[in-house]
């Protein structure tokens, strides 16, 4: 879909010369048609209405249908009219940019399920700057974005078919089963730098995300009287506001946050001009936690594991599942139960013990 060079007279009509116009007819859900028309403005308007009627009837005559030719056209149209990125969640935006860079100039006629699979295999074996290969969930995001973009454009008549409509998602084997035990938490608490100890305690007790908790602002997001922290709309992964309850054991910390600090969790530094309070960074806390775990020879420890740990601890303490969902900001119970709470044999045994009644205590009627 190229840019129209001419003066716009009214919606759908551009003037090229005194009796020459470019017409672009667009009907939502049906498609677009562009053609050149010679004559008066009245004749151009009449022809434009005729083109719209042809689109609705799915019978284009002369004129060029605005079907897209390259993958870039599909992705950009999808992003412009439908797909939006969460402000604080950059993974989808990074995937979209990679798709534009790697596949943008590929003609749609050359895109197939086999060719897309071949390209995905190169992505699967490419290590990131953190020297890790993408997880299956990340690869599935590539598939979902491309598949959704083609479906969206197909519904609007901009592409004939979806070349990867039958493509299946990768099995997501990266669901975390492990949680952080209390002994491991205490060992890590003693090992991390002192300015990270309040942050570590908070994520162990409250199911939150790394980006959300380090974004909490001092004074603006804190209500000590209600014992709550507020995350505004658009500042979370799901774009919905969140409310965190402050653990009673941490109230002293929140009461004594220096007013000069812009964030709830910070790194203090003594300089020649006084104390400076630096906000925590996502990569910084991740690296500090990883180094502490390596020194303690703990394997598989990461920041997101604490989110699941807090949720599991709540369930084991008798908190109902709906309350846990609200506390952690999960959009659905299905995600919470399937991905975060596959409880183990220990939990099953405790459940059986709770309903176990010795037979000699039962009063059986004769």
C-alpha positions in Angstrom: 0.0 0.0 0.0 1.9 3.0 -1.3 1.5 6.7 -0.3 -0.8 8.8 -2.4 0.9 11.9 -3.9 -1.7 14.5 -4.5 -4.0 17.0 -2.8 -6.7 15.5 -0.7 -10.1 16.9 -1.8 -12.3 14.9 0.6 -12.2 11.4 2.3 -11.2 8.8 -0.4 -10.5 11.4 -3.2 -7.1 12.9 -4.1 -6.6 15.4 -7.0 -3.6 14.8 -9.3 -4.5 17.2 -12.1 -7.4 19.5 -13.0 -9.6 16.5 -14.2 -7.7 13.6 -12.8 -8.3 11.9 -9.4 -7.1 9.0 -7.3 -9.9 7.2 -5.5 -9.5 4.9 -2.5 -12.6 3.0 -1.4 -12.5 1.4 2.0 -15.2 -0.8 3.6 -14.4 -2.1 7.1 -14.4 -5.9 7.2 -14.4 -6.2 3.4 -11.3 -4.6 1.9 -10.0 -1.6 -0.1 -9.7 -0.7 -3.7 -7.7 2.1 -5.3 -7.9 3.4 -8.9 -7.4 6.5 -11.1 -10.4 8.4 -12.3 -10.7 11.1 -15.0 -13.6 13.5 -15.1 -15.3 16.0 -12.8 -15.4 15.9 -9.0 -19.0 14.8 -9.2 -18.1 11.9 -11.4 -15.2 11.0 -9.0 -17.7 10.9 -6.1 -20.1 8.7 -8.1 -17.3 6.3 -9.0 -16.1 6.1 -5.4 -19.6 5.0 -4.2 -19.6 2.4 -7.0 -16.3 1.1 -5.8 -17.6 0.8 -2.3 -20.6 -1.1 -3.5 -18.3 -3.5 -5.4 -16.3 -4.1 -2.3 -19.4 -5.0 -0.3 -20.5 -7.4 -3.0 -16.9 -8.8 -3.2 -16.8 -8.1 -7.0 -14.0 -5.8 -7.8 -13.9 -4.7 -11.4 -11.0 -2.6 -12.6 -8.8 -0.9 -10.1 -6.1 -2.4 -7.9 -7.1 -4.3 -4.7 -5.1 -3.2 -1.8 -4.0 -6.7 -0.8 -0.6 -6.6 0.9 2.5 -7.8 -0.8 5.0 -8.1 2.0 4.9 -9.4 5.6 5.8 -5.9 6.8 2.5 -4.5 5.4 0.6 -7.1 7.4 2.4 -6.5 10.7 2.3 -2.7 10.4 -1.4 -2.7 9.6 -2.2 -5.1 12.5 -0.2 -2.9 14.9 -1.8 0.3 13.7 -5.4 -0.9 13.9 -5.5 -3.5 16.6 -2.3 -4.7 18.4 -1.1 -2.6 21.3 1.9 -3.0 23.5 1.7 -2.7 27.3 3.8 0.3 28.3 5.9 -1.6 30.9 6.0 -4.9 29.2 8.5 -4.8 26.4 8.8 -8.4 25.4 6.0 -8.2 22.7 7.5 -5.0 21.3 10.9 -6.6 21.0 9.4 -9.6 19.2 7.4 -7.4 16.9 10.6 -5.4 16.0 12.5 -8.7 15.4 9.7 -9.9 13.0 9.9 -6.6 11.1 13.6 -6.7 10.8 14.0 -10.4 9.9 10.8 -11.0 7.9 9.5 -7.6 6.9 10.8 -7.6 3.3 9.7 -11.2 2.7 6.9 -11.4 0.0 3.8 -13.0 1.4 3.8 -15.5 -1.4 7.1 -16.9 -0.1 5.9 -17.3 3.5 4.7 -20.8 4.4 4.5 -22.9 7.5 7.7 -24.7 6.5 9.7 -21.5 5.9 8.4 -19.9 9.1 9.4 -23.0 11.0 12.8 -22.9 9.5 13.2 -19.3 10.6 11.9 -20.0 14.1 14.6 -22.8 14.5 17.3 -20.2 14.0 15.7 -18.0 16.6 15.5 -21.0 19.0 19.2 -21.6 18.8 20.3 -17.9 19.0 21.5 -16.7 22.4 20.5 -13.4 23.8 22.8 -10.8 25.4 22.3 -12.8 28.6 23.6 -15.9 26.9 20.3 -17.7 27.1 18.2 -19.2 24.3 14.5 -18.2 24.0 12.0 -20.2 26.0 9.1 -22.0 24.3 6.7 -19.3 25.5 8.8 -16.7 23.7 8.7 -18.7 20.5 5.0 -19.1 20.8 4.7 -15.3 21.0 6.3 -15.0 17.6 3.7 -17.5 16.2 0.8 -15.8 17.9 1.6 -12.3 16.6 2.1 -13.4 13.0 -0.9 -15.7 13.0 -3.1 -13.0 14.6 -1.9 -10.4 12.2 -2.7 -12.5 9.1 -6.1 -13.5 10.5 -6.9 -9.8 11.2 -5.9 -8.8 7.7 -7.7 -11.7 6.1 -10.9 -10.7 7.7 -10.6 -7.3 6.2 -9.8 -8.5 2.7 -6.2 -7.4 2.7 -4.7 -10.9 2.3 -6.2 -13.9 0.6 -5.2 -16.5 3.2 -3.2 -17.1 6.4 -0.1 -19.1 5.3 0.5 -20.3 8.9 -3.1 -20.8 10.0 -2.5 -24.5 10.9 0.8 -23.9 12.8 0.8 -25.4 16.3 2.4 -23.8 19.3 5.5 -25.2 21.0 4.9 -27.2 24.2 5.7 -24.8 27.1 7.9 -27.0 29.2 9.2 -24.0 31.1 6.5 -23.9 33.8 8.2 -23.5 37.1 7.5 -26.3 39.6 10.1 -25.2 42.2 9.6 -22.7 45.0 12.0 -21.0 47.4 12.1 -22.7 50.8 12.2 -20.6 53.9 15.8 -21.8 54.6 16.8 -20.8 51.1 15.2 -17.4 51.5 17.0 -16.7 54.7 20.3 -17.7 53.2 19.7 -15.4 50.2 18.5 -12.6 52.5 21.9 -12.7 54.3 23.9 -13.0 51.1 22.4 -10.1 49.0 23.5 -6.5 49.5 21.8 -4.8 52.4 19.8 -2.4 50.3 18.2 -5.3 48.5 17.0 -7.1 51.7 13.7 -5.1 52.0 13.0 -5.8 48.3 13.7 -9.5 48.7 11.5 -9.8 51.8 8.7 -8.1 50.0 8.7 -10.3 46.9 8.9 -13.4 49.1 5.7 -12.4 51.0 3.7 -10.7 48.2 3.2 -12.3 44.7 4.4 -9.5 42.4 6.3 -9.0 39.2 9.9 -7.7 39.1 9.0 -4.6 37.0 6.0 -3.7 39.1 7.6 -3.7 42.5 10.7 -1.7 41.5 8.4 0.9 39.8 6.5 1.7 43.0 6.9 5.4 43.8 7.6 6.9 47.2 4.7 8.8 48.8 2.5 8.8 45.7 1.9 5.0 45.7 1.9 4.5 49.5 -1.0 4.6 51.9 0.4 3.8 55.4 -3.0 4.3 57.0 -4.5 1.6 54.7 -1.3 -0.4 54.8 -1.4 -0.6 50.9 0.7 0.2 47.9 -1.0 1.4 44.7 0.1 0.7 41.1 -1.8 2.9 38.6 -3.4 1.8 35.4 -0.9 1.3 32.6 2.0 0.6 35.0 1.6 -3.2 35.2 2.0 -6.0 32.6 -1.7 -6.3 32.2 -2.2 -2.4 32.1 -4.6 -2.7 35.0 -4.0 -1.0 38.3 -2.8 -3.2 41.2 -3.1 -2.9 45.0 -0.4 -4.5 47.2 -1.0 -5.0 50.9 2.1 -4.1 52.9 3.1 -7.0 55.3 2.8 -5.9 58.9 6.4 -6.9 59.6 7.6 -4.4 57.0 5.6 -1.4 58.1 8.6 0.1 59.9 10.6 0.0 56.7 7.9 1.9 54.7 7.5 4.5 57.5 11.2 5.3 57.3 11.7 5.6 53.6 13.7 8.8 53.0 11.5 11.5 51.4 14.4 12.2 49.0 14.0 8.7 47.4 11.7 8.7 44.4 11.1 4.9 44.7 10.0 2.6 47.4 13.0 0.4 46.9 16.3 2.0 46.3 20.1 1.9 46.5 21.6 4.6 48.7 25.0 6.0 47.9 27.1 8.5 49.9 28.6 11.2 47.7 30.5 14.4 48.3 27.3 16.3 47.9 25.3 14.1 50.3 23.3 10.9 50.2 21.9 9.9 46.8 19.1 7.4 46.4 19.2 5.4 43.1 16.1 3.5 42.0 16.6 -0.2 41.5 16.9 -1.6 38.0 15.5 -4.8 36.7 18.7 -6.2 35.4 20.6 -5.0 38.5 18.4 -6.9 41.0 18.4 -10.0 38.7 22.2 -10.0 38.6 22.6 -9.5 42.3 20.2 -12.3 43.1 21.9 -14.6 40.6 25.4 -13.9 42.1 24.1 -14.6 45.6 22.6 -17.9 44.5 25.8 -18.9 42.8 27.9 -18.2 45.9 25.4 -20.3 47.9 25.5 -23.0 45.2 21.7 -22.8 44.7 20.5 -23.8 41.3 17.5 -22.5 39.4 16.9 -19.4 41.5 15.4 -16.4 39.7 13.3 -13.4 40.6 10.0 -14.7 39.1 10.3 -17.8 41.3 9.5 -15.7 44.3 6.1 -14.8 42.7 5.1 -18.4 42.6 6.6 -19.0 46.1 4.4 -16.2 47.6 1.3 -17.7 45.9 2.0 -21.2 47.0 2.7 -20.1 50.6 -0.6 -18.2 50.6 -2.5 -21.3 49.5 -0.7 -23.5 52.1 -1.7 -21.0 54.8 -5.4 -21.4 54.0 -6.0 -18.4 51.8 -8.7 -19.0 49.2 -7.7 -19.2 45.6 -9.7 -16.1 44.5 -8.0 -13.9 47.0 -4.6 -15.2 45.8 -5.6 -14.3 42.2 -6.4 -10.7 43.2 -3.3 -10.4 45.4 -1.0 -11.5 42.5 -2.9 -9.7 39.7 -3.6 -12.8 37.6 -6.2 -12.2 34.9 -7.6 -15.7 35.2 -7.8 -18.5 37.7 -6.7 -20.9 34.9 -3.3 -19.3 34.5 -2.8 -19.2 38.2 -3.7 -22.8 38.8 -2.1 -24.4 35.8 1.1 -22.4 35.6 1.8 -21.3 39.2 0.1 -23.7 41.5 0.9 -27.3 40.5 1.2 -28.3 44.1 3.3 -31.4 45.1 2.8 -34.7 46.9 3.3 -32.9 50.2 0.3 -30.8 49.7 -1.8 -33.8 48.7 -0.8 -35.6 51.8 -1.8 -32.7 54.0 -5.1 -32.5 52.3 -5.8 -36.1 53.0 -4.7 -35.8 56.6 -7.2 -33.0 57.2 -10.2 -35.2 56.3 -8.7 -38.3 57.8 -10.8 -39.5 60.8 -9.7 -42.6 62.8 -12.3 -45.3 62.5 -12.6 -45.8 66.2 -13.9 -42.3 66.6 -16.9 -42.9 64.4 -20.1 -43.8 66.1 -21.5 -46.5 63.9 -25.2 -47.2 64.3 -26.0 -50.8 65.1 
